[in-house]
């Protein structure tokens, strides 16, 4: 009988890609809130116990960064309590756990890229809830990977890249923040790396559990990201009303939000690359590929 991989948050952009990437490895049971409500302890435990998975991949999360500031209880339930419960249930059935965290565990004041060993200091509720989830998983002691990532986008679901393309069609001008830095990272890349560690685990190869940073190589700011996306889409025949070179760069202070964002979200992935023997691609490559697919499928 094929091993079972349980994937939570299956309707999100990462969950969508995980179903594709993990499908060759095992029987995938991908669930959403109707089967595994991450805000409900009983729902989580019942789901895991009924499936007895060999591996749990937790792609579900509370990601409404601004709303979390006034919805702390639910943010912590989904981002902290649920991962702990999943870790407990994984330990109970002899499974391993893969979980995803965020650059928001840092305050963004470091001058260069963040290492896994740097001290976290979240600026808001979302980052604090994700950090608590990391720590609670570690406290359970189950075999696990935690992948911190940032600026995630994909073909499926809503994200910054799709929003910029839509606004470029609707508006005569665009202003985008230029003083926050990070690496746009595709859900496809995250899912493919996840599949690498999942394969090794299921095939009982030596694996290095632990905390890793997982983002595309290089860095940019939101303004540069938007310019790259719209320029590439325009090359492919996209009818933008705003040319990439005419997008206005603005400071984050001109676009206040309820939750503070890290100025520096750049994560150093050397530890992951050494552990897996891989080289992560530059962020521009995946952005271009995603734009090309969106244009081919006319899904913007």
N, C-alpha and C positions, 0 to 999 in steps of 0.2 A: 504494500500500500504506500502511495506517495505521501511524503511529509506534507504537513499543512503549514502555510505561512498566513498568519492573520494580519491584514492591513487595515488600520483604522483611518478614518477621514478619507474614504475612497472617492468622494465627490470633489475634493479640492484639487488644485493644479498639480501638487506633488503626488497625491494619491492616484490620480489618473496615470501619471508616468510610471509609478511603482507597479501598477498592474501589468503594464507592458514589459517592464524590465525584469520582473520577477517570474513571469509566467513560465519560462522554460525550466525553472528550477524545482518547482513543487506545485502542489495544489494551492491556488490562491483563493482565500476567502476574504473578500474586500467588503468592509462594512461601513455604514454611515451611522448617523445618530439614531436611526430607527431600530437598529440592531445592537449598537454599542454606544450608549449615550455617555460621553465622557464626563458629563456633569452628574452622573448617577452611579454611585458605587456598586449597587446591586446589579445594574445593567452590565457594567464592565466585568464583574466577577462571573456572572452567569454566561456571558459570551465566551470568555476564555475557557471556562470549565467545560462548556459543551463542545468546544472545538478541539481542545487539547493540542494546540499548535506546537510545532518544533521551534518556531520563530515568530515573534510579534514585532511588527513594524508600525510604530505609532506616528502616523502622518497627520493625525487630528490635532488641532490646536485652537485656542482662542487667539485670533490675530488682529482683532480690532484695537489697534494701539491706542487711539485717542479715547474710544469708548471705555476702555479698561480703566481709565482714571476714575470713572464713576461707577464702574461695574466690577469692583475688586473681587468680590466673593466668587463670581462665576469665573473670572479670569484665573484665579488661584485654583478653583475646583478643576478646571480643564487642563491647565498648564502645569500644575504642581501635584494636586491630589491624585488625578487620574494616572499620570506616569508612575507614581508610587504604587498604586493599586495594580497596574499592569506589571510592574516589576515583581510585586509579591506573587501574583498569579503565575508569572513566568517561572519564578523559582519553585512554585508549588508543582508545576507540571514538567519541570526539567527543560524549559525553553530558554532561549536567549532573547534579548530585547534590543531593538534599534529605535532610537529616539532622536528627534531633531530639536535643536535649540537655536539661538540667535545671537547676532552681534549686539543686540540691545542689553546683554548682560554687562557690557562695558559702558563707561561714561563718555568715551570718545575723545578724551583729552590727550591720549598718548600721541607722540609725534610720528611714530612709525607703526608698522603692522602689529596687531595683537597676537601674542602667543597663548597657547593653552594654559601656560603657567602664570600669566598675568592676573592680577587680582581683580575680580569682577566688582563693579560698582554701578548697578543699573540706575537710570535716571527716572524711571517711572514704574507704574504697576505692571505693565506687560513684561518688561525686562526682569523685574523682581520675581514675577510668577514663573517665568521660564528658568531663571536661576534656581529657584526652589525646587523645580522639577528635576533639574540636573542633580542637585544635591540629594534629593530623596531617593532617586534611583541608585545612586552610589551607596547610600546608607543601607539599602536592602541587601546588597551584595550579590545580586544576580549577574551572570555574564551579560555584558551589554556594550553597545557603542552609543555614544552621544555625538552627533554631528552638529556643530554650530555653523549656520549658514547665514546669508544675507541677500537682500534685494532680489528675491526669488520671482521668476516669471516663467511663463510657459505658453503653450498653444491653447491649453484648456484653462478656463476660469478667468477671473479679472486680475489685472496687474498693471503696473506703471507703464510698461511698454504699450499695451493695448490702449490704455487711456490716452497716451500721447498721440497715437495714430488717430484715434477718434477725434480728439480735440483739434488736431491739425487739419482735419476735414471740415470741422464745424466753425472754427474761429478764424479771424483775420490776423490775430496776434497771439503769441504764447510767451509766458514768462515762467522760467523754471529755476529752482534753487541751484546755486553753483558753489556753495561753500560747505557742502556735506559730501564726504568721499567714501567710496566703497567699490565693490565689484559686482555688477549685475550677474546673477548666477541662475542658469536655467534649471527648471525642475527635471529636465531630461538628464542633465549631468549628475544631479544629486541622486536620481534613481539609478543611473548606471553604476555609480560608485557603490551605492547600497547593494546592488546585485552582486558586485564583486565580493564584498565581505560575506553576504548571505550564501553565496556559492561555496566559498571556502569553509564556512561553518557547517553547512549541510553535508558537505563531502568529508567532514572531519579532518580537514587540513589544519595545520597550526594557524591560529588567528591571534591578533593583538587587540584585545578588547580595550576600551577606554574612551577618553574624550579627544575629539579631533575637530579641527577647523576644516570646513569643506566649502570653498567658494572658488569661482573662476579666478584665473591669474590676472594680474594687472590691476589697475584702479582707474576710476573716473569720478565725476560728480554727476548729479542728476541732470544738469544742463548738457554735459557732454554725452551722456547716455541718450537723452532725447534727440540731440542732434544726429547721433549715429543712426538711431532707429529711423528717423524721418528721412535722412539722406538715403539710406539703403532702400527704404520703401519707395521713394521717389524714383530711384534708378530702375525699380521693377514696375513702374507705371502707376504708382499710387497717386491719386489726385489730391495732394495736400494743398490747402490754401495758404499755409505758412511754410516758407522754405527753411531748411535746416539752419542756414546761416543767419536767418532773421529772428531766431528764437532769442528772446531777451534773457540774459543772466541776471538773477536777483539773489540777494542774501536771504537766508532762512528767516531773518528777523522781519522781512517784508511779507512773510506768509506764516503768521503765528498759528500754532496748533495747541490743543489742550495738553498733549504729551510732548515733552522735550525729546529731540532726536540726538543721537551721538553725532558729533562733527566728523569723527574718524571711525568708520566701520570696516576698515581694511583688516583682514584676518590673514595671518601667516599660516600656510598649509604645508610647510616643510615636513612636519611630523607625519601627516597623512601620506604624502608622496613617498616618504622613506619607508613607511610601513607596508604600502601596497606596491611599491616599485613602479609608480606612474608619474606622469607629468600632466598637471591639470592645464587645460587650454585657456588661452587668453579670452577675456570676456567678450571681445569683439566678434570672435568666431561664432559663438553660440547665438549672439544677437543677430548677426547676419543670417545664419541658418534659419532661425525662428521667423525672421521677417520674410525670408524667401518662401517658407512653407505657408505662412499666413497669406501672402500675395497669391501663391499658386491655388490655394483653397478658397480664396476670397472670403476669409472668415473675420475680417475686420469691419 
